[in-house]
Amino acid sequence: MSIRPHENWMFQAITISQPSTVLVLRYRIYEKLNRGWKKSVDEKINVSLNSGGAKYDLNREHSIELIASGSRPHRQLEPGNYFWQIGTSSSMINEKPQLRGKIAINDFNETSLEKLGWFRMERNAWTIKNGLGRMPKAQHIQVKDCKAQSYLTTLDAEQFVLEGSDDKILNYNLGSAIIDDPWVGGIEIGNRAITVNHAEGTSLLLTLKAKSQPRAVHHISQFSTFNGSIQLDKDSNRFLNLTFLDTRGTLIGQVFSSETRAQMDIVFSIQTSESVEDYFKAIVSLPSTIDSRRYICIHASGDLDSQQCQWLEYKADPLNENRIVHRWQQAHSDCNGCNERGVDLFLTNLDPRRWFDGLNSPAEIIMCVFEILLGIVLFMATIALCTKCFIPLTRWLICIPKVPKK
C-alpha cells in the first residue's frame, strides 16, 4: 500500500476556543480650516466587550470620553477545529486562504481514520500514527480472478482518494467555507488567531462626553433603487439578499406578506456608508416563518417619502449531499507468473522441501497432519474398494462361460 497527498494538497488546522467580542471604532476629528475641513485625528480603537463594557479617553486636547457597552452577537464562530489550504505555488501565494469547517477534524492528539487529518506532516515527513498496524487492517481485498490476478479493494476509512490503474474513487469531503455563511462579513487568518468580521453586528450603547462643544454635521440618508431576493441556502440559512444603487447612510426596511401591508413579518435597518456608493450589497437574516415571496418596502432614515416597495422572489437551494461513497475498486497485481498452473509448477511442487512451506503456527501444523491422515485413509479406502469390489466384479463379467451349441 502506498499513501501520498492527493494533488500535493497541504492544509493547516487550528483549534478555536471561546471567541472574544471586539468593537472596532473609527475615531476622526475634523477642524475648520479657512473655508474647508482638515482631518486632524484618524484612529481605530478596539473595544473589548467580553466584560460587557469599557471606558476610554479618546483625545486629551478635547477631553473626549467614550463609554461603550454591549453584548455578544447572536451568531458567532463556534469553538472547534477549522482548517485552510496552504501551499508554496505562485497561485496559492497570491490567493487568500479560505477558512473551512462543518466537518469532523482530528484533534491534536487524535488520529481517527474516520476524520480529516489522519495523514499528517511531522518533522518534514508524512506519517500516520501506528500506520504499520492500522493501515493493513483498514484495507480489504476481495479476489475476483485468481489466474488473472484481478481483485477488488477498498479502505475502511474516510477522507481519501483510492487511486488505481484505471480510475480514481473520491472519498473526501472538505466541509464548507465559513465565508459563505450570511452572517460573516470577512475573515482574517493570523498567527494562532482568527478574526471574523460580522455582517450583522449586535446591540451597542455608546456614550460620548466632551468638555468642548463639538460642531455636528449631518448627512442625509438616500438611495435611488434596490433589488434582491429571499434565499434559503444549502445549510438552511434564510436571509434577504439586497443590492442598492446610489446609497449612503441608514436605510429602514419592512417585510410584508401582501401589498395591503396588513401583516408585517419583520422590520430591519441597514447601515451603508458615509459617502454615496454606486453599488452596495447587504444581507439581512430572516426567521424560519418566511418560506415564500414577500413584499419588501425600504426607505431612507428620516425620509418616509423615499419609500420604495417591490415583490422579491423566494429561492431555495437543495441540501448538501454526502459525496463520500464506499465502493470497491478493481485492480491487478504485478506478480508475473503467479497463480499459473503448468509443467514447471508441477515439477517444482514435487520437491519434498516445499511440502511444508507456510506452516507458521501449531494450528496450521495440526491441519496439515489431519489432511495427510485423511489422504492416507481415502487412499486405503480406494484400494480396498477396487480390490474387494471393482476387480472381482470385472473378472466375473469377463470370465462368464459361453453356452455350448448343440
N, C-alpha and C positions, 0 to 999 in steps of 0.2 A: 504494500500500500504506500502510495506517495501522496503527500499533502503539501500544498503550497498556496499562497494567497491568490485569490481569484482576480485576474486582471491587474495584479500588483497593487490592489487596494490596501490602504492603511487607514485606520481610524484611531482616534484618541477619545477616551471616555473620561467622564467626570461625575463624581457623586455630589449632588446638591442637597444641602441641609435646609433648615428653615430660612426663608428669604428675609431680607431686610428691606423695608419700605422707605424710599428716599424721595423727597420732594425736591425737584430741581427748579430753582427760581432764577429768572434773568433780571438782574438789577441794573437799571440805567438811570443816569442823571443828565438832563439836558439844561443848559444855561443859555439865557438870551444874549446874543452877541450881535450888535448892530441891528440889522433887520432879519437876522436868521437865528438858527438854533445851533448850539455846539454841544456835542456829546462829551461830557467830562468824565463820566464813570460808566463802565460797562463790565459787569462781573456776573459770574454764575455762582450761585450759592446752593449747596446740597444740604437739605434739611432732613435729618433722620426722624421718622415718625414712629419708630419702634416703641418709644415710651409714651406715645400719644401726643406730644407737643414739644416745642423748642422755642427758645428766645435768642435773638441775635441783635447786635448793634451793627447796622449796615454802614453808616458813614459818620465819622467823628465830627466832621465840619458842620454837617447839618443836623447832627444828633437824631438820627432816624433809628427807631427801634421797631423790630419786626417780631411778632408773636404768631407762630404757626401751630395749628393743631389739626389732627385728622385721624382717620382710621386706615386700616389696610384695605386694599381693593377687594372687590367681591371675588375676583378670579385672579389666580396667580400661578406661577410655575411650581408644581407640586414637588416635594422632596423625592429624590430618587436618582437613578443613573441615566445619563444622557451621553451622546457621542456626536462627533463630527468627523468628516473625512479630512485627512491630511495627505500631503504629497510633496514631492520635490520638482515635479514637472512645471514648465512655464505656465501651462493652463491652470494648474492648481494654485500656483503662487498668486496669479492675478485674480483668481476667483475668491470671493468672500466665503469663508467656511459657513456651513449650514448646520445649525444645531438640530438634532433629531432625537426622538423619543417615542413613547407609547408602544414600546416593545420590551420584552424581558431581556435584561442585560446582566451578565455575571458581575457580582461584586468583586472587590479586590482579591478576596480570599476564596472565591468560588470559581469552579471550572466545570460547570454542568454542560453536558453536550446538548442540552435542550434550549440553551440560551445563547445569545450573542456573546462573543468574547472568550470562547474556549481555545482558540488558536491565537497565541499572543507572542509579541516580540519582547524577549527578555535578554538583556546583555548582548544585544546585536545579533540575536539568533531567534528563529521561530521555534516555539516549543509548545507542547501540550503536557500538562501536569499528569504524570503517570501514564503517558501516552502508550508506552510499550505494552502495558497491561490492559488498558481500556479500549484502544482502537481495534485490536483483533476481536475483542468481544462484541464490539459495535458493528463490525462488518459481517454481513450474512451473504452466503454464496449458495446458489442452487444450480447443480449441474443440469444442463439442458441436453447436450450431446457429448458423451464421453469421448468418442472416437474423434470427433471434430474439434474437441477441446473448447466447446461453446458452453457458456454458463451465464447465469443471471446474478446480479449483485446489487445490494442496497446497503445503506448505512443507517443504523439505529441512532440517529442524531438529528439536530435541527441546524439551520443556517449554514448550508454548504452547497457546493456545486459538484455534482457527480459527473466526471468527465470520462468518456470512453473513446473508443476508436472511431465511432460513427457520429455520436451526438453528445450533447450536454443536457443534464437534467438540473434545472434551477430549483433549489430548495432553500430559499432565503427570503427574509422579509426585513427590510431596514426601517420599519415603522413609518413615521411621517415627520415632516419638518414642522418645528414649533412655530416658525414664522407664518405658517398657513392658518394658525388659529386667528379668528377675527379680533380677539382682544389684544393681540400682540402688535405693537407698532414698529418694533425693531429689536434686534438682538446684537449685542456686542460680546464677543468671546475674548476674555482676557486671561491673564496668568492666574490660574486657580480661582477664577471668578467669572460669573455670567451676569451681564447686565441686560435686563428686559425693560424696554420702554413700553408703557401701557398706551393702548389706543383708546381706552375707555376712561381711565382715571378713577378718582374716588372723591368723596366729600371732604372739603377742606374749609377751615376757618382761619382767615388771615387778618391780623390786627396791626395796623401801621400807625406809629406815633412819631411826631416830629415837632421840634421846638419852633422851627421856622415854618411859615405858611407856604405850602407849595402851590404852584400855579398848575391847575388841572387843564388838560387838553383832551377833548372827547372826539373820537372819530365815529361817525355813524356806521351802523352795520348795513350791508347791502348784498344783493345777488341778483343776477339777471334771469337765470333759469336753472332748472335741475332735472335730472332723470336718474333712473336706477331700477332696482329690482329687489324682491324679497327672496332670500336664498336659504336653503337648508343644505348644508354641506355633508360630506361623507361621514363626518363624525357626529352628525345630528346637532350641530351648532346652527341656531336660527338667528339671522341678522339681516339688517336693512343695508344694502349696498348703494350708496348715493354718490352722485357726481354733480358738482356745482360749477357754474361759469361766472366769471367776473364777481368774485365774492370776497368779503372781508368781515371781520367782527363776529358777532354771535347770532346764530340762527335758531329759531324755535320751530319745532315740528310736532305734528299731531297725526295719529293713525286712527282712521275711522273704518267702519265696516261698510258704509254706504255713503252715497253723495248727500243724503239728508243730514249727515253728521249727528244722528240721534244717539249713537253709541260710540264713545271714544275708547280705543283699546289702551293706548299709552300716549304720553307726551314726553318729548326729549329736547335737548339743546345740543348744539354743535358749535364749538369754538374753532373758527377757521384761522385767520391770520390778521396781523395788524395792517398790512398793506393789501391792496387789491391783487388777487391772484386770478389768472385767466382760467385755471383748471384746478379744482380741489376735490379730492375724494375723501369720503368719510364712511365709517361703519358703525351701525347702531345695533346693539343686541336687542333681540325680541323675545317675548315669552313664548312658551310652547303652545299657547292657545291660538296663535296666529298660524293657520295652516292653509291659507288661500290668499288670493289677491286682495289688496287693501287700497283704500282711498287716502292718499298722503297729502297733507297740507303743511306748507312751510312758509314762514315769514321772518323778516329781519327783526332783531330785537328792538323794541321801541317803535316799530313801524308796522301796524296791523294792515295798512293799505297795500303793503307789498306782498301780501299773502298769495301764494300760487298753489293750486291743487291739481292732482292727477292720479289716475289709477296706476299702480305698479304691480307687475305680474309676479306670481309665486313660482319659483324654480327649485326643484328638489333633486339633489344628486343621489345616486344609488349608494348603498352602504358598501364599506370595504369588503373585499373578498379575500379569503385566505388562499394565497397562491402557493403555499407550501404543499407539494404533493409528493407522496412517497410511493414511487413505483420502481419496479425492477429495471435495471439496465443490462442489456445484453452485451457481452464482451467475449473475447477469445484470449486464451493463454498463449504463451510464446515458447512452449516446450515442444520442439520438433522431434517427432518420432515417438512421443509418449502415447500411451493407450492404443498402440497399434499392435496387432497380432500377426505373426509370421513365423518363418522358419528360424530366424535369428532369435526371436523371443523364446521360442520353444526350446532351442538348444541352450540358451542362457539359463532357463529355469530348471534344466536337468542337473545343474551344479548343486550338490547337496549343501554347499556352504550358503546358498541363497534361500534354503528352505525355511530357515528360522530367522530371517531378517524381519524386523519390525516388532519383535517380542520385547516390549519395554516395561511390562508390568506383570505381576502374578496372575491377574485375571486373563491377560492375553495368553500366558503360558498354559493355564488350565483349559482355555477354549481350544488351544492348538492340540493338546493331548486328547481332549474329548473328540475333536474332529478326526484325529488319527485312529483312535479306537473305533469310532463309528465307521470309518472307512474300512478297517480290517473286518469288522462284523459284517458289513454289507458285502465285502469280497468273499468271505467264507459262506455267507448265505447264498450268494450267486453260484459258487462252486457246488454247494450241496444241492441246489435246485437243478443244476444242469446234470450232475451225476446220478441223482436219485429219481429224476422225473423226465427231463427232456431227452437224455441219451437213451434210457431204456425204451421210452415211447417211440423214439425214432428207429431203434433196432427192431422193435416189434413190428412196426409198419413195413420196414424193408424186408424182413425175413418171413413174411406171410407165404406159406407154400401154395402153389397153384394146384387146382383140382385137375387130376388126370382125365383125359378124354377116353371114352370107351369106343 
